[in-house]
């Protein structure tokens, strides 16, 4: 039994709505009444496949808290919103990231990283520092 049985999922969801503190054993018993094949799962597998998914679905989403900056972290200078130099440097960094992502094998990744000087030269040229 590899797929989630929607009838079992609905039964587990209904049981958890009625009793949010229902144990895995109780839910496992209910699920076996809906589909005998559930008995082939270990309780751990059953819990991961059914009650855990239902609890995630039913739980209210909490907003993420913004991360606090680490102590001693430097604040970056704010760059101009839209400048041609900034756009050129950004494009070079995106090309570098794209080349890294496109590397299929380890040797390709090494080749891209070993050629980092080419990207540095492009950045220097774009900023007028070269």
C-alpha positions in Angstrom: 0.0 0.0 0.0 1.9 3.0 -1.2 -0.7 5.6 -2.0 -2.8 7.5 0.4 -6.4 6.1 0.6 -8.7 9.2 0.5 -11.4 7.3 2.4 -9.0 6.6 5.2 -7.7 10.1 5.1 -11.3 11.5 5.4 -12.1 9.0 8.3 -8.9 10.1 10.2 -9.8 13.7 9.6 -13.3 13.3 10.9 -12.0 11.4 14.0 -9.4 14.1 14.7 -12.1 16.9 14.3 -14.3 15.0 16.9 -11.3 14.3 19.2 -8.1 16.2 18.5 -6.4 14.2 21.3 -7.1 10.8 19.7 -4.1 8.5 19.9 -2.4 6.8 17.0 -3.8 3.5 18.2 -7.3 4.8 18.1 -6.9 6.3 14.7 -5.2 3.2 13.4 -8.1 1.1 14.5 -10.6 3.4 12.8 -8.5 3.4 9.6 -8.4 -0.4 9.6 -12.2 -0.4 9.7 -12.3 1.7 6.5 -9.6 -0.2 4.6 -8.1 -3.5 5.9 -4.9 -2.9 3.9 -3.9 -0.2 6.4 -3.0 -3.1 8.8 0.0 -3.7 6.5 1.5 -0.4 7.6 3.5 0.0 10.8 2.1 2.5 13.2 4.9 4.9 12.4 4.1 4.7 8.6 0.4 5.1 9.3 1.0 8.1 11.5 3.2 9.8 8.8 0.8 9.0 6.0 -2.5 9.9 7.7 -2.8 11.6 11.1 0.3 13.8 10.6 -0.9 15.1 7.2 -4.4 15.8 8.6 -2.9 17.7 11.6 -0.8 19.8 9.4 -3.8 20.6 7.2 -5.9 21.5 10.2 -3.4 23.5 12.2 -3.5 27.3 11.8 -0.6 28.8 9.9 1.6 30.9 12.1 3.4 33.8 10.5 7.1 33.5 10.4 9.1 35.8 12.7 11.8 37.8 11.0 15.2 36.7 11.9 17.3 38.9 14.1 20.6 39.9 12.7 23.6 38.2 14.4 25.5 40.3 16.9 28.4 42.1 15.2 27.0 41.7 11.7 27.8 44.6 9.5 25.1 46.5 7.8 25.4 46.7 4.1 25.4 50.0 2.4 22.3 50.6 0.5 22.9 50.6 -3.3 21.0 52.9 -5.6 17.7 51.4 -6.5 18.3 51.3 -10.2 21.7 52.1 -11.7 23.2 50.7 -14.9 26.3 49.6 -13.1 24.3 47.8 -10.4 22.2 46.1 -13.2 25.3 45.0 -15.0 26.9 43.5 -11.9 23.6 41.8 -11.0 23.4 40.3 -14.4 27.0 38.9 -14.0 26.1 37.4 -10.6 23.0 35.8 -12.1 25.0 34.3 -15.0 27.5 32.9 -12.5 24.6 31.4 -10.4 23.0 30.0 -13.6 26.3 28.4 -14.7 26.6 26.8 -11.3 23.1 25.5 -11.3 23.6 24.1 -14.8 26.6 22.1 -13.8 25.5 18.5 -14.0 28.6 16.7 -12.8 31.1 17.5 -10.2 33.7 18.2 -12.9 31.4 20.8 -14.4 30.9 22.5 -11.1 34.7 22.6 -10.5 35.2 24.1 -14.0 32.7 26.9 -13.3 34.2 27.7 -9.9 37.8 27.5 -11.3 36.7 30.1 -13.9 35.5 32.6 -11.3 38.2 35.0 -12.4 36.3 35.6 -15.6 33.3 36.7 -13.6 35.4 38.9 -11.4 36.9 40.5 -14.5 33.4 41.2 -15.9 32.4 42.8 -12.6 35.5 45.0 -12.6 34.9 46.0 -16.2 31.2 46.8 -15.5 32.2 49.0 -12.5 35.0 50.8 -14.3 37.6 49.4 -11.9 39.6 47.5 -14.5 
